[in-house]
Amino acid sequence: MMANKDISCHHLTVSRTARFFVAEAVGEPQRLLIVCHGYAQSAASFLQEVSKADLPGYVIVAPEGLSRFYRRGFEGDVVASWMTREDRLAEIRDQVAYLDQLANLLKDEYGPLPLDVLGFSQGVPTVCRWLAESEIHAEHLVLWQGMVPETDTMSRLAAKFQQGVDLVLGNSDPFFTPTREGHLQEAVRGIGVRWHRFEGGHEMEPLLLEQILKA
């Protein structure tokens, strides 16, 4: 019988094309808002939801996760994901490089406008890891209905957002049981968090987003 051959895993960095969607400012651009969608969402559809908020002067940019798939097996809407647990460190490095490149591209396009960042659901750990690792400076960070990543990441993030971050939960969000909410409260204990709640499920609430960003 032939002996099994040893199999090893290697990595190769390649260039690939990412896409992002932009809702231009009403009037003169004054601020940038990068919004990262959740698992199994379309960046374009998510941008439409965020754009319901009355945010004149904001250029709102929705990058799309690099992993696309069909929502229903082999057909239907095409949606995206930011990562899975497989090969996660490489996925995180790719995310940081991708979002850094996007932020620098926007700076070249619009000039040095103040930057705000929002992560929704799976987009929450995505933006936390990005801003913890990156040299890109965001003035405002909004974490909307998602779990935060590992403790060391949050410690680095806390040092960059000494004025705190805004964290949003819906009172009817099926993904946040009391136990899971307790885990989230413990995970952000070392960060100055401004908690916000609204009457709704796992969704954006445009009026609350307006209030947070205009505060």
C-alpha positions, 0 to 999 in steps of 0.5 A: 500500500502506498504511504500517504503523502504529507500535505502542507498549507502555504499562502500566496498574496494576490491582487483581486478586485473589490467593489464599493458603493457610494452615496454622494453628499447632499451639497458640499462634502463635509464628512466621510462615513464608511459603513461595513455590512453584515453577514449575507448582505449586499453592500448596495442594499445596505447602503440604501438602508443607511442612506435613509438617514438624513445626513447632509454633507456626508459621503457614505461609502459601503465596501463589500466583503470579499467573499460572495455567495448565493443567499439560497444555495445555488441561486437567488440574490448574491450576498457577501461575507467578511470572513469565516473562522477558516484561515482567519488571521490571513482573512483579517490581514486582507481586510485591514489592507483592503479597508486601508486602501479604500480609506486612502483612495477616498482621501485622494478623491475627497481630500482630508475630510473627517472620517466616521465608521460604522459596522453592522452585525458581522461588520462590527468585528470587521471595523474593530479589527481594522481600526485597531490595526490601522494608522487610519484615524476615525473620529467616530465609531458606531458598533451596531448590533454585533459582537466585538472581537478578541480582548487584545484587539479591543484594548488597542481600540480603546486607546484610539477612542478615548472619548468612547464609541457608540454601541447600538442594540435593538430591543427585539434583536433575535441574535442578542439573548440576555446571555449574549448581551451580557457577554458583550457588556463584559467585552467592552467594559474597558472602553467608554461606551455610549449605549443606545437602544431602539424598538426594533429587530436586527436592522438599521434605524435611520433616525437613531443613526442621525442622532448619534452622528449629529451629537 
